[in-house]
Amino acid sequence: MSGNITFTIIKPDAVSKNYTEAIFEKIEKAGFEVLKRKDVCLTKELAENFYEIHKGQPFFAGLVEFMTSGPIVVAALKKGNAVEDFRATIGKTNPLEAAEGTIRKVYGEMVSRNAIHGSDSDENAQREIRFFFTPEEVEF
Ligand SMILES: Nc1ncnc2c1ncn2[C@@H]1O[C@H](COP(=O)(O)OP(=O)(O)OP(=O)(O)O)[C@@H](O)[C@H]1O
C-alpha cells in the first residue's frame, strides 16, 4: 500500500523567477497539505549526494551546477497516494512533454530547468525528507 507523504523541491529556476508561491498554491489546490517547508542553499557536495543515483549520467555535472545556482525551497507534503498523485500533478520530467496544466508544463522551461522535483517512491520520499530536515523538524 502506498503512503501519504511525499517530498518536493522548488528548483532554482522557479525560485529566481518568483514562482514559488504560485506553485505552492497549485500544490494546495491539488489537495496536498504542506506539512513543513524551508528555504535551502545546496552546496556542491550536498547536491552531488542528493542526486548520487545519476552519477555517471552525461547531465550530472550540469544538474549539480544548476541545483547549486541559487536558493531552493524544500517541502514535505501530505495526501492519500501522495507520491503517485504528486508526480501526476507536476507532470513529465521534460516540460515540453508534460500534460497541460501540470506544474512543469506551466513553470518549467526544459528538462534541465524543470521547476520542481517530486519523489519517485515512498522509500525515496522518506530518504529525501531525512536528507533535508532534522528529526525535530518533521515530527508531523
Ligand atoms: N536528459 C537530461 N538532460 C538534462 N537534465 C536531465 C535529463 N534527465 C534528467 N535530468 C534532470 O535530472 C533530474 C532528475 O532526473 P530523473 O530522471 O530522476 O527525473 P524526475 O524523477 O522526473 O525528476 P526529479 O527527480 O527532479 O523529480 C530531472 O528533474 C532533470 O532536472
The ligand as a Gaussian input file, in Angstrom:
#p B3LYP/6-31G(d) Opt

LIG

0 1
 N       18.463000      14.202000     -20.272000
 C       18.557000      15.120000     -19.309000
 N       19.193000      16.295000     -19.529000
 C       19.312000      17.224000     -18.566000
 N       18.802000      17.077000     -17.312000
 C       18.156000      15.931000     -17.048000
 C       18.000000      14.898000     -18.016000
 N       17.314000      13.879000     -17.443000
 C       17.078000      14.274000     -16.185000
 N       17.568000      15.489000     -15.946000
 C       17.496000      16.268000     -14.706000
 O       17.730000      15.403000     -13.612000
 C       16.602000      15.394000     -12.754000
 C       16.419000      14.021000     -12.188000
 O       16.114000      13.138000     -13.232000
 P       15.039000      11.966000     -13.040000
 O       15.216000      11.022000     -14.166000
 O       15.130000      11.472000     -11.627000
 O       13.682000      12.753000     -13.305000
 P       12.465000      13.012000     -12.355000
 O       12.358000      11.919000     -11.354000
 O       11.270000      13.324000     -13.178000
 O       12.957000      14.366000     -11.739000
 P       13.075000      14.752000     -10.229000
 O       13.929000      13.679000      -9.600000
 O       13.741000      16.114000     -10.264000
 O       11.662000      14.800000      -9.754000
 C       15.441000      15.888000     -13.620000
 O       14.427000      16.510000     -12.891000
 C       16.121000      16.840000     -14.556000
 O       16.211000      18.137000     -13.986000

